[in-house]
Each structure stands twice: as structure tokens, then as C-alpha cells.
Amino acid sequence: MLTTIKKSRGLLGMNSRNLTYIRPSNLQDAIRLADNKLRSKELLFNNGIPVPKVFGVIKNRKDLEMFKWADLPKSFVLKPNHGRGGEGIKIIFGQKKDQSWVSTEGRRITIKDLRNHIMDVFEGFYSLSGVSDIAFFEERIQISKTLKPYAYKGIPDIRVIVYNNVPVMAMLRLPTKESDGKANLHLGGIGLGIDITNGISTHAVQRDQLIEKHPDSKLKLSGIRIPYWRKILEIAIKCQQVSKLGYIGVDVAIDKERGPVVLEINAHSGLSIQIANLAPLKYRLQKVQGIKVQDEAHGIRIAQDLFGGEIEEEIEEISGKQVLGIIESIKIKHKIKEIAEVDDGGNDKVITEKNESKLEEMELKAKIDTGAGVSSIDKEIARKLGYGDVIDEFDEVVKDLEITQSSKADDLDEEIKDKLLKWGENFSTVLIRSSHGISYRLMVNMEIILSGVEVFSRMSVIDRSHLEFPVIIGKKDLLKFIIDPSKKAQTIMSSVE
Amino acid sequence: MSEIINVIISQGVDVETVYLILALPFVATLIVIFRQIIGVKSFGVYTPLVLTFAFWAIGLKYGLAIFVVVLISGTAMRYFLKKFRLLYLPRIAIVLTVISIAILGLLTLAGSFGKIGLASTSILPILIMITLIEKFISTQVEKGIRTATILSIETIIISSAGYYFIVWDSFRNLILNHPEYIILLLVINIILGKWTGLRLREYFRFKDVIKHVDNN
């Protein structure tokens, strides 16, 4: 109980949001502006922030009479200015030849229908307490290819919370069948947490419960990369600056052609974003409070430094390759022995048996060394892994070899290889020419597990007892990986502590 | 009984009225605690407050029966009227008409089953409940039927708690003997007004996030 309270200190609750953040940061005038769609849109537009185009505003009956219907494009959205919860929004997605359109539900819409709808808006049909409202025509956002598979009917949008010019948390909202194509979370839309550093989705939440897959398309919801991520963050910060809302939630949609477009700005942004990100918001807000932020780029940098997830995961996302540090903890499988045994029936039978000590694999510290061609392993370790007999015989063979002539070396090499044949194809030798002369090294095929990936490595067996690391992983075995020198091996760090 | 109360009563003010007026701010504070500390939302402060007193006037059982009938018939009418595309005010008037008929039916039915208590209910508490339907419908429009239903249930919970609070004898004796305790409410509400801690309910809502927070 006590730890729960302690752990929850960084969470932003309703009381704290209202009293600590909205009240002091958001002045009444700024809130009123955010609630007025047309006015906030105009302000953003005048400051160079992309917003859906307005094709026409109809304030009264006279405007309605004078309106030139022919000027309307093929597809558009008709909205009441103060409508809430998506009520009264008409989406037109195609035009017919006879001066009529098609709605998203597939119904035929005539000028008369639109006119009636606007009259309803005037009468306050869609505004809460019946207060008279005005209507406007707006550009219809075309869903981007990346997000299309995840959205049911409607347009997904990205909510970015900005405080003190720093984007502190973000969430992708997806419309679902349950939410009837609307991205609003309280209607059953899905919220996806986003890693602020790279715009990749992390966790997903629907109705405050964590989910893994999209309920309609069954697609996996983590790992979605949102396009134009940096631009989205820049736009969100700019929205805060011009709107003068200290604590703002900016809703951005991504248009197929135009890219990020601001749909709405909110003075009272919801708290579910914390569940989608599995991260407490208050903690982040406190961190950025009071920092002097110079510009958008600085704000983004601060967010990335403070709230970034694991960068290596991002690289893995792009390259499909695992990221390794300089020192990694690896596992090497024990040699499988083939021995002959007589069973009860008296027949000779070859069975495979893992050696006496039942040691199946060994965990070791390995140095990742791109300077080395092949990997190598300490002789003693190799013995422990069950290669003792091979090593002994190999040592016996090479002991008496006195190689002085380089031309003879190749012949001898063949000779050793032949001798090793009886041990199976997992063993061979390699000829090494160096300033000290010519020597042979035993090569053993081993199965190692490196950062969770299985690698069949051809390792040279040498004496490394005087060195810190019993294993070196060389270039040949690193093809599936990317190396980041700043990454630390977790298991090793914990064992050091 | 306190001196002040005696003076007021001696001027001809009904003791019941005095009690209810004094209880009002206590119930309001109770509702604030429900909202700010526990996190039971309901429809604002006013709605559960008047509902509490409506329950008090006609008894909890009948009060609940009437309130549920009002909510159900109101919602049904809203959906029915959606098709006709009427203006807001006439629409609400039609909803009220239907609710009135429904309540009249309920009272008659109750009378025929010998439930005299319900049949002889006074008009004022019923009126109060009918006016609440407007709040309910506007919430439906704004936040959807699901949220509106949850909020109605929460309102009923809070109002029932308030009801048990004002029919509690110890509480009655306390404020009739010490009406000065009402000053305490100011202090309590100032503290509540500055309270930025998590609401009890938010601990459940954010349980997954809390689980995920590192200990350090």
C-alpha cells in the first residue's frame, strides 16, 4: 500500500491537473480561444501552422443564401463551430455529376440536404444547450498509408501534450468500430503510447485497459512508426507558443499529401495518455518546469534526453538488427558427445548423451571485437564445454611440428585436417602466418547465443587465460548485429554490483 | 438544543426547516469529498444535492423508483425524437410531457397495489427529479450514453449516501446542538480546494502505470 502511494507520486490526477497545471497555466481567454474551432484555426494559420483549409464560413441565413455551392471541392467536411463529441459533423467524400455528393455512409447528399443541416446548426440543434451556432466547410483529411490499416473508417490523430515548450507525452488515437470511426477515447477509440524520441508506438489502451491487438483488424499495435514525427513535435510546440496555453493538448492528423495538420487544440487534455504510455505525466511535467527553452529544436532535444526510451530499439526497428555493446554476456552450448553403449537387449546402439556434468550451456563474458576476423575462445573454457579430447589430440599433433618453410605449411595443414576428420565435421584447423612464424590453430564449430540470437560460430581455440575475457566475438559472427559502444551489458553490470 | 437554534425556533421557524438548511452545506461537503477524494464523479454538485433532499422528502425506495423511471423514459424519448429533427426546447418539452405521463402511471399503479406512500407523494420532489433529466440528456449528447449511464449510477450512489447521512439521528442531534460546526466546513472545503493528491479511484484507473513505475 505504502509503495503504491510512493510509486504513484509521479501520476497526474484530475485534482492536480486542474489545480496545479490548468488553473495557473491556462488563462480564461486562451481556453475560450481553444474551444472556438474557427478562431483557433485562424490563429494557427496566421502563424504558419498547417490546419485543414476552410472552404467557407456560414454565419447566418444571408451567408447561406449567398453561398456558391459550385465552389465546393469534391470532398469536404461540414462542421458546427462549437459542436462537441463529434455531433453534427457531416463528411462528404465524393461528388456526383448532378450537383450532389456522397457521404461516408454512402448516402446521396444534395444541396438541399446541406442547407437543412446548416439550418439545424443555426438553430443550435448540435450545440449543447441549444445555443445558436455557426457552420463551416473544411478540407477533408486523407488518411496516410502508414496508418490506414489501423483505423476503422475515421482519421487517426496524434495527441501531443506540451508544457513549457517541451513535448512531454504523446499518444496516437485510433478510431474503432466501437467508437464508430471516431478517435475519441471515451467513445471506445484506442490510445497508443508513443516513444517521444522516435514516434514509435509502445503500449495500447482501450477504455483504460491495456490491449495488444487492434480489436477490428487484429493487427499488432506496438512498433508502429508515425511518419513526420519530428515535424509533429515542432508543430505542437509552436501551437503552444501561439495559443498561449501553458498546458496544451495538440491534436495532429497526418494528411496523405500535406503531412501533419493540426485538427484541434485542447485546454483540458485527458489523463488516459498516462496509461497508454505506462508512464506518469506529473513526473515529466515537474522535470521540464522552469527550464529555459530557446526554440522548438531545443524543446524536442530536452524531451528526447529526458523521456526517451531505448534508442537501440529504434535502430533495431529500422535495420532489423540487434544492437550489441562492447562487452556482452553470451551463452555457449555444450558439446554433444556420441558414445556407444550397450542396452539391456544386448544390441549395440548409438545414443547421444550430454556429458556427465549435465552442463548444457555456459554463460560467459565476451568482448565484441570488430578488429578480429574470427571469434576465439579460451582453451580451458573449451575443455569445460566438452572439447577436451579433441584439444588434447590436436595439441599432440602440432607439438612436434617444426615449420620453417612456408611452402611446406600448406601440406601440413592438409595433414592436420585429415587427422581431425575422425572427430566429425565440426572441427578443422587454420594456418596462421605472423611475424613469429607459422602456427596452427584448432577451429571448433560452436553454437552460441548472443543477445538472444543463435549464432553458429567457427571459433579458434587458444589460450586466453591471461586475458580478461575468455571469448572474443569477431566480424564473421557479427553480421546480424550493430555495435553501439555506449551500450552496457545488463547481466554483467548486475553481477559487478 | 443549542441557544441559537432555540431562538430561531421561537421566532416561528419550523425545526425541520432549520435542520435541513443546516444539513445542506454538510451534504454539499460530503459530495465534494466523494468527488475530490474518492473520485465518484456524478453530475456536478447540484444534481446529487437536490436529489438527496428529494429522496429525503419521499423516502429512498420510492425516490429511487421515480428517478429510474424518469431516466429510462427520458432516454427512450430522446432516441425516439432524434428522427423527427425538432428544435431543442420543444424537444425537451415533449420529453417532459412523456415523463409526466409515465410518473402519473407509476403513481396510479402504486396506488392500485396499495402502496399509499408512493401514491401520495408530493409534487415538489418529483418536479426536482424531472428537471434533472435535462442534465442527463445533455450529458448523453456530449459524452455518450455509456458515460451518462455511469454518471447517473454514481449520482444515485452519492445521493443515497447523502440520504442516509441526513436521516442519521446522531448527525441530527449534533448539528442541532452545535450549529457552529458549520464553520468547520469552510476550513474543510479550503483544504479540499487545495487538494492535489490522486483520487482513490485513480489508483485503480492507473494501476498498470503504477506497476510500471520504477521504485527509485
Chai-1 contact restraints between the chains, C-beta under 6 A:
chainA,res_idxA,chainB,res_idxB,connection_type,confidence,min_distance_angstrom,max_distance_angstrom,comment,restraint_id
A,T4,B,I210,contact,1.0,0.0,6.0,A-B,restraint_1
A,K7,B,I210,contact,1.0,0.0,6.0,A-B,restraint_2
A,K7,B,V213,contact,1.0,0.0,6.0,A-B,restraint_3
A,S8,B,L198,contact,1.0,0.0,6.0,A-B,restraint_4
A,S8,B,I210,contact,1.0,0.0,6.0,A-B,restraint_5
A,L11,B,L198,contact,1.0,0.0,6.0,A-B,restraint_6
A,L11,B,F206,contact,1.0,0.0,6.0,A-B,restraint_7
A,G13,B,L198,contact,1.0,0.0,6.0,A-B,restraint_8
A,G13,B,R199,contact,1.0,0.0,6.0,A-B,restraint_9
A,G13,B,E202,contact,1.0,0.0,6.0,A-B,restraint_10
A,N15,B,W195,contact,1.0,0.0,6.0,A-B,restraint_11
A,N15,B,T196,contact,1.0,0.0,6.0,A-B,restraint_12
A,S16,B,T196,contact,1.0,0.0,6.0,A-B,restraint_13
A,L19,B,T196,contact,1.0,0.0,6.0,A-B,restraint_14
A,T20,B,T196,contact,1.0,0.0,6.0,A-B,restraint_15
A,R84,B,E142,contact,1.0,0.0,6.0,A-B,restraint_16
A,G85,B,E142,contact,1.0,0.0,6.0,A-B,restraint_17
A,E123,B,L87,contact,1.0,0.0,6.0,A-B,restraint_18
A,G124,B,Y88,contact,1.0,0.0,6.0,A-B,restraint_19
A,L128,B,S138,contact,1.0,0.0,6.0,A-B,restraint_20
A,G130,B,Y88,contact,1.0,0.0,6.0,A-B,restraint_21
A,L187,B,G144,contact,1.0,0.0,6.0,A-B,restraint_22
A,D208,B,R205,contact,1.0,0.0,6.0,A-B,restraint_23
A,L210,B,D208,contact,1.0,0.0,6.0,A-B,restraint_24
A,Q274,B,V209,contact,1.0,0.0,6.0,A-B,restraint_25
A,I275,B,D208,contact,1.0,0.0,6.0,A-B,restraint_26
A,I275,B,V209,contact,1.0,0.0,6.0,A-B,restraint_27
A,L278,B,V209,contact,1.0,0.0,6.0,A-B,restraint_28
A,L278,B,H212,contact,1.0,0.0,6.0,A-B,restraint_29
